[in-house]
Amino acid sequence: MKTKRNILFLASWFPSDKSLFDGDFIERHAKSVALIHHVTVIYVVSLDGISKIKKEEEQIDDLKIIRIYFPNKNKIQNQWTKFKLYLKEINSYPKFDLIHVNVTYPVGFVALYLKLVKKIPYVITEHWTGFLPQDPAHIPFVKLFLMKKIVDNSSYLLPVSDNLGNAMRNLGLIQRTKTIRNVIDFDIFNSKENTENKIPKFLHISNLTFQKNCDGILNVAERLWKNKYIFELHIGGNGDLSPFYSYKKSSDFTDKLILFGVLSQEEVAVKMNEANIFILFSRFENQPCVQIESFACGLPVLASDVGGISEVFPIGFGQIITSENEEELYQSLKNILENKVDFKSKNEIQLFAKENFSMQKIANDFDEIYKQILK
């Protein structure tokens, strides 16, 4: 009988009333680990519009999620309040066997304190693109120094891509490292029967930021439309759609540009099953969930060669192109529309996804690390 450990998940990002989609991939990691161990997620965050501390609890089998909201003040006061609330909540439980930090800064300070005071070991899963040289975010010296202290005292660093691990190492964030990737819920993302679209559908879903280079996608799509290629571009997500609506007003291709807003995971899966190819023309990435979710639906992906994308991209699962190279994207989509490209079958693509990104697979990967530390 396998011993169930008590694992504390601490997250710098997590879905909450402040942001429904912030760190949803961390929630999926927590659900995975809860297949094997008792997992308690504690997430403390400031919130506008409240006058007192508010606490919410959610129990799903062996996963307990606690969200604590407190009134938003100034930055320094918020950090101190957050730290005290974390410790107060954690101290109300019997001792945890291990702490799993998700995104080093700032919640890693809580784990560092508990390691020094209560001798509880911790591991770090990292998702932040800010460590990548392509990300315009600049890490101040003091912040980087503090991150090094947190990483130095951890037992393992678990980036979601090899590329991210190398980027952290180049910044002096050095620790025993193993890549453990994002996870897919196959109850939601799975391959349906083949649908024959009369008009090919290209799909892009993201937060629609500079990172995702949606302008580049539109530029290429407009060029294809002007050259008389027939297709629909479906684009949307949990970002600012106003520039896209402005584009529709001034474009001759409004009926071929389909915009949509925030979708549930179930609705994302439906979109993926209705599409012919997913476009991911990012400027920088770690290991994007939409890539492996597309694979879970048997959907080929046309993606930039950035971050960890190519690390899990078998031949025939789509095509890797150079980031920001619109000519290359144009030629790739043109070849698809002219039926000059063959992809692997839906079943082959989905099987790869199940073997590498299922909740049980990722849970087992984490469990191996936990056992090394706790033996």
C-alpha positions in Angstrom: 0.0 0.0 0.0 1.6 3.3 -1.1 2.0 5.9 1.6 -0.1 9.0 1.0 1.9 12.1 1.9 0.5 15.4 2.9 1.7 17.9 0.2 1.3 21.6 0.5 0.9 23.5 -2.8 1.9 27.1 -2.6 1.3 29.2 -5.8 2.3 32.7 -6.9 -0.5 32.4 -9.5 -3.8 30.5 -9.1 -7.3 30.8 -10.5 -9.3 33.1 -8.2 -11.9 35.9 -8.1 -9.0 38.2 -9.0 -8.2 36.3 -12.2 -10.1 33.2 -13.3 -7.3 32.0 -15.6 -4.2 33.0 -13.7 -2.2 29.8 -13.1 -4.9 27.4 -14.2 -2.1 25.1 -15.3 -0.9 25.0 -11.6 -4.4 23.9 -10.6 -4.1 21.0 -13.1 -0.7 20.0 -11.5 -2.4 20.0 -8.1 -5.2 17.8 -9.4 -2.6 15.4 -10.8 -0.7 15.0 -7.6 -3.9 14.5 -5.7 -4.3 11.2 -7.6 -1.5 9.9 -5.4 -1.2 12.1 -2.3 -3.3 14.4 0.0 -2.8 17.9 -1.5 -3.7 21.2 0.1 -3.5 24.3 -2.0 -3.3 27.6 -0.2 -3.5 30.8 -2.2 -3.5 34.2 -0.6 -4.2 37.3 -2.8 -5.2 40.9 -2.4 -8.5 41.9 -3.9 -10.1 45.3 -4.7 -13.6 46.0 -3.4 -13.5 44.1 -0.1 -13.2 45.6 3.4 -12.2 42.5 5.3 -10.4 39.1 4.9 -12.5 36.5 3.1 -11.7 32.8 3.0 -13.1 30.1 0.6 -12.5 26.4 0.8 -13.1 23.7 -1.8 -12.7 19.9 -1.4 -12.4 17.6 -4.4 -11.5 14.1 -3.2 -7.9 14.3 -2.0 -7.5 17.9 -3.2 -8.3 20.8 -0.8 -8.1 24.3 -2.2 -8.1 27.3 0.1 -8.3 30.9 -1.2 -7.8 33.8 1.1 -8.6 37.3 0.0 -7.6 40.5 1.8 -8.2 44.2 1.1 -5.8 45.6 -1.5 -3.5 48.3 0.0 0.0 49.4 -1.1 2.6 46.9 -2.4 4.7 46.7 0.7 1.7 46.3 3.0 0.2 43.7 0.7 3.3 41.6 0.8 3.5 41.6 4.6 -0.2 40.9 5.0 0.1 38.1 2.5 3.0 36.5 4.3 1.3 36.6 7.7 -1.9 35.1 6.3 0.0 32.3 4.7 1.7 31.4 8.0 -1.5 31.7 10.0 -3.3 29.3 7.7 -0.4 26.8 7.3 0.0 26.7 11.1 -3.6 25.6 11.5 -2.7 22.3 10.0 -0.6 19.3 11.2 2.9 19.4 9.7 3.1 18.9 5.9 5.6 16.3 4.6 6.7 18.5 1.7 6.0 21.9 0.1 5.5 22.2 -3.6 6.2 25.9 -4.7 4.7 26.9 -8.0 6.5 29.9 -9.5 9.5 30.9 -7.4 8.7 34.5 -6.7 7.1 35.7 -4.4 5.5 32.7 -2.7 8.9 31.0 -2.4 9.6 33.2 0.6 6.9 31.3 2.6 8.5 28.0 1.7 12.0 29.3 2.5 10.8 30.4 6.0 9.1 27.1 6.7 12.3 25.2 5.6 14.4 27.2 7.9 12.0 27.2 10.9 10.2 23.9 10.6 12.7 21.9 8.4 10.0 21.1 5.8 11.7 20.5 2.4 10.3 22.1 -0.8 10.5 21.8 -4.5 9.8 24.4 -7.1 7.9 24.1 -10.4 8.6 27.1 -12.6 6.5 28.4 -15.5 7.5 32.1 -15.7 8.7 33.3 -19.2 10.5 36.2 -17.5 13.6 34.1 -17.2 13.9 33.8 -20.9 16.2 36.2 -22.8 13.4 36.9 -25.4 11.0 38.2 -22.7 11.2 42.0 -22.4 10.6 41.6 -18.7 13.7 42.6 -16.8 14.5 41.0 -13.5 16.0 43.6 -11.1 19.2 42.7 -9.3 17.6 42.5 -5.8 14.7 40.3 -7.1 17.2 37.9 -8.8 19.3 37.8 -5.6 16.2 36.8 -3.6 15.2 34.2 -6.2 18.6 32.6 -5.9 18.2 32.3 -2.1 14.8 30.6 -2.6 16.2 28.2 -5.3 19.4 27.5 -3.3 17.4 26.2 -0.4 15.0 24.1 -2.4 15.5 20.3 -2.9 14.6 20.3 -6.6 13.9 22.7 -9.4 11.2 21.4 -11.8 10.8 23.7 -14.9 8.1 22.8 -17.4 10.7 22.8 -20.3 14.4 22.1 -20.7 14.7 25.5 -22.3 13.4 27.2 -19.2 15.7 25.2 -17.0 18.7 26.3 -19.1 17.6 29.9 -19.0 17.3 29.8 -15.2 20.8 28.2 -14.9 22.2 30.9 -17.1 20.9 33.5 -14.6 22.7 31.6 -11.7 19.5 29.8 -10.4 21.2 26.5 -10.0 19.7 23.4 -8.3 19.1 19.7 -9.1 16.8 20.0 -12.0 14.2 17.8 -13.8 11.8 18.9 -16.4 8.2 17.9 -15.6 5.8 19.3 -18.1 2.2 20.6 -18.1 -0.7 18.3 -17.9 -3.8 17.5 -19.9 -7.2 16.5 -18.5 -8.3 13.9 -21.0 -11.8 13.9 -19.7 -12.0 17.3 -21.4 -9.5 17.2 -24.2 -9.9 14.2 -26.5 -10.2 13.4 -30.2 -13.7 13.3 -31.6 -14.8 11.9 -35.0 -13.2 13.5 -38.0 -15.2 16.5 -39.2 -15.0 17.5 -42.8 -15.0 21.3 -43.0 -16.2 22.8 -46.3 -14.0 25.8 -45.5 -10.7 25.0 -43.7 -10.6 26.5 -40.2 -7.4 27.9 -38.7 -7.5 28.4 -34.9 -5.6 30.5 -32.4 -6.5 30.7 -28.7 -4.4 32.7 -26.1 -4.4 35.8 -23.9 -3.8 37.8 -27.1 -0.7 39.6 -25.8 2.5 40.8 -27.5 4.0 37.4 -26.6 1.5 35.6 -28.9 2.2 37.8 -32.0 -1.4 37.8 -33.1 -0.6 40.8 -35.4 1.7 38.5 -37.4 -1.1 35.9 -37.8 -3.5 38.6 -39.1 -0.9 39.9 -41.5 -0.4 36.5 -43.0 -4.1 35.7 -43.1 -4.9 38.9 -44.9 -2.2 38.1 -47.5 -3.7 34.7 -48.1 -7.2 36.1 -48.4 -6.0 38.7 -50.9 -4.4 35.9 -52.9 -7.9 34.2 -53.1 -7.3 31.4 -50.7 -10.5 30.3 -48.9 -10.4 29.6 -45.2 -11.7 30.9 -41.9 -9.5 32.3 -39.1 -10.9 31.7 -35.6 -9.1 33.8 -33.0 -9.9 34.7 -29.4 -9.4 34.0 -25.7 -9.1 35.8 -22.4 -7.4 38.9 -23.8 -8.2 42.3 -25.3 -10.3 41.8 -28.5 -10.8 45.4 -29.3 -7.9 45.6 -31.8 -9.4 42.6 -33.7 -12.8 44.2 -33.9 -11.2 47.4 -35.2 -9.5 45.2 -37.8 -12.8 43.6 -38.8 -14.4 47.0 -39.4 -11.6 48.0 -41.8 -11.1 44.6 -43.5 -12.7 43.1 -46.6 -12.6 39.7 -44.9 -14.9 40.2 -42.0 -17.0 37.1 -42.7 -13.9 34.9 -42.7 -12.5 36.3 -39.4 -14.4 34.8 -36.5 -13.7 36.3 -33.1 -14.6 34.9 -29.7 -14.0 35.8 -26.0 -13.3 33.8 -22.9 -14.0 30.1 -23.2 -14.2 27.3 -20.7 -11.8 24.3 -21.1 -14.7 22.3 -22.5 -15.4 25.0 -25.1 -11.7 25.2 -26.0 -11.8 21.4 -26.7 -14.9 21.8 -28.9 -13.1 24.6 -30.9 -10.0 22.4 -31.3 -12.1 19.4 -32.5 -13.7 21.7 -35.1 -10.4 23.1 -36.5 -8.0 21.9 -39.2 -4.9 23.3 -37.6 -3.9 25.3 -34.5 -1.6 28.4 -35.1 0.9 29.3 -32.3 3.1 32.1 -33.7 4.6 33.2 -30.4 7.7 35.3 -29.8 8.6 33.3 -26.7 7.1 30.5 -24.7 7.9 27.8 -22.1 5.7 24.8 -22.7 2.3 26.1 -23.9 -0.7 24.2 -22.7 -2.6 24.8 -26.0 0.1 22.9 -27.9 -0.4 19.7 -25.9 -4.2 20.2 -25.7 -4.3 20.4 -29.5 -2.4 17.1 -29.6 -4.8 15.6 -27.2 -7.6 16.5 -29.7 -5.5 15.0 -32.5 -5.1 18.5 -34.0 -1.9 19.4 -35.8 -0.1 22.5 -34.7 1.8 25.2 -36.7 4.2 26.7 -34.1 7.2 29.0 -33.6 10.4 27.4 -32.7 10.7 29.0 -29.3 11.0 27.8 -25.7 10.1 24.2 -25.1 7.7 23.8 -28.1 10.1 21.7 -30.2 11.0 19.5 -27.3 7.7 17.7 -27.6 6.9 18.0 -31.3 7.2 14.7 -33.2 7.5 14.8 -37.0 4.1 14.8 -38.7 2.3 16.6 -35.8 2.3 19.9 -37.6 5.2 22.2 -38.5 7.8 24.2 -36.6 8.6 27.6 -38.1 10.9 30.5 -37.3 9.4 33.0 -34.8 8.2 36.3 -36.4 9.0 35.0 -39.9 5.7 35.8 -41.6 6.9 34.6 -45.0 7.5 31.2 -43.5 4.1 31.2 -41.9 2.5 32.2 -45.2 4.2 29.4 -47.1 3.3 26.8 -44.5 -0.4 27.8 -44.5 -0.4 28.0 -48.3 0.9 24.5 -48.5 -1.8 23.3 -46.1 -4.5 24.9 -48.2 -3.1 23.4 -51.3 -3.0 19.9 -49.7 0.7 19.6 -50.0 1.3 18.6 -46.4 0.5 15.2 -44.8 0.0 15.0 -41.0 -0.1 12.0 -38.7 -3.5 10.6 -37.9 -5.6 12.0 -35.1 -5.1 8.7 -33.2 -1.3 8.8 -33.4 -1.2 12.4 -32.2 -3.6 11.7 -29.4 -1.7 8.6 -28.3 1.5 10.6 -28.0 -0.3 13.2 -25.8 -1.7 10.5 -23.5 1.7 8.8 -23.1 3.4 12.1 -22.2 1.0 14.5 -20.6 -1.8 12.5 -18.8 -2.6 13.4 -15.2 -1.4 10.0 -14.0 1.9 10.3 -15.9 2.7 13.8 -14.5 1.6 12.6 -11.0 4.0 9.7 -11.2 6.8 12.1 -12.3 6.2 14.3 -9.3 6.0 11.3 -7.0 9.4 10.1 -8.0 10.9 13.4 -7.0 9.0 13.4 -3.7 10.2 9.9 -2.9 13.8 10.9 -3.5 13.5 13.8 -1.1 11.5 12.0 1.6 13.1 8.6 1.7 
